[in-house]
Amino acid sequence: MIPLSEPTFGGNEAVYLEQCLVGGYVSSVGPFVDSFERQFAAWVGSHHAVACASGTAALHVALQIAGAAPGRLVAVSDFTFIASVNAVHYTGADLLLVDSEPRTWNMNTELLRDRVVRRAARGHRLPDLVEIVHVLGHPADIEPLLELRERFGIRIIEDAAESLGASWHDGRLAGTVGDLACFSFNGNKIITTGSGGMITTNDATYAARAKHLTTQAKVPASSYLHDEVGYNYRLSNLSAALGIAQLEQLADRIGRKRQIALRYAEQLEGLPLTLPPHATWANPTYWLYSVLLDEAAPENVVARLSSAKVEARRVWRPVHLQPPYATAERLLGSVAEAIHARGLSLPSSSHLTAEQQRRVSAELGSALAVQN
Ligand SMILES: *Cc1c(COP(=O)(O)O)cnc(C)c1O
């Protein structure tokens, strides 16, 4: 079976893990967490980074720090992995789901901006925050959100879980323009710590508060004084050791993902499908290479590929079609539905070989020929 997306271990993972074992630092104490945070911040170009137990935990805390709470309204992408909205739900804030735009599949930020301006003119409720998800390795069109922040003080949280290393053409990386940004190191992401996440921010106060909340809100140098309700969201030293080894390979991973994308673009030419988004102003990483099928039902193609020992997967069902969020307020949703109806993700592990990739493309060609 050629898997959809598997972790790649090709560097100092075993060396650093062994150092944890030998030193006895496997849990909440040890040198790797600080070091991972510093190196990560430097890599993405952010002043501060705070390691977390998962991407979801990172989002929960970042949202809370930015003011998400009962009575507040958070605008979020409708087309995303469920964790993006679950994290909002944990804070007790209300949701405003915003449809995708066809160019990048990301949140239609122009639609949101226009609606907010109109609502403001009428004195209607505005979002307090926007959580923008950079989906599948492609950065979102952020400019309209910068305008909203400027005019209405709407804070920006970036969910960059899938887009570590993706950038805009001016060189800024996804995860460096929001008030706070979150990353994930789950096993299927471009680098992994087993499970883990990171919050980045340029604001020292936010960073200190993120560290405080993720470590049970214990007042430093106190004997068990906790000044608010915190969380056990810290990353273990073991995971951080893995993270440092993975970070050393990140540039190479991104190069491989882009190479895979180039090869797919060549091999899939002429098939009845649309290649993944690539806006002129963006440098995507193609974290999970995903196409839109012209005619064929993705469900059937997934099944055919599976019997040919190739793992493919449909893209997310929009949040507004998920039972817990069916009644959430939303702006449109038909683009997200169309992407779900036609989208298909193909094997994209960074160690995918050229030979394997030829097989995937050939099997997809046969599957689509049968379909049509
Ligand atoms: C993976 C992911 C998350 C959650 O990360 P975990 O580390 O699995 O908790 C959040 N948002 C998006 C868009 C993701 O893909």
The ligand as an ORCA input file, in Angstrom:
! r2SCAN-3c Opt
* xyz 0 1
  C      -3.883     18.968     12.373
  C      -4.681     20.231     12.451
  C      -5.038     20.816     13.676
  C      -4.856     20.145     14.995
  O      -3.626     19.719     15.294
  P      -3.405     18.485     16.347
  O      -1.957     18.572     16.612
  O      -3.818     17.247     15.642
  O      -4.230     18.782     17.556
  C      -5.685     22.034     13.649
  N      -6.008     22.637     12.504
  C      -5.729     22.106     11.312
  C      -6.093     22.851     10.086
  C      -5.068     20.874     11.246
  O      -4.821     20.313     10.054
*
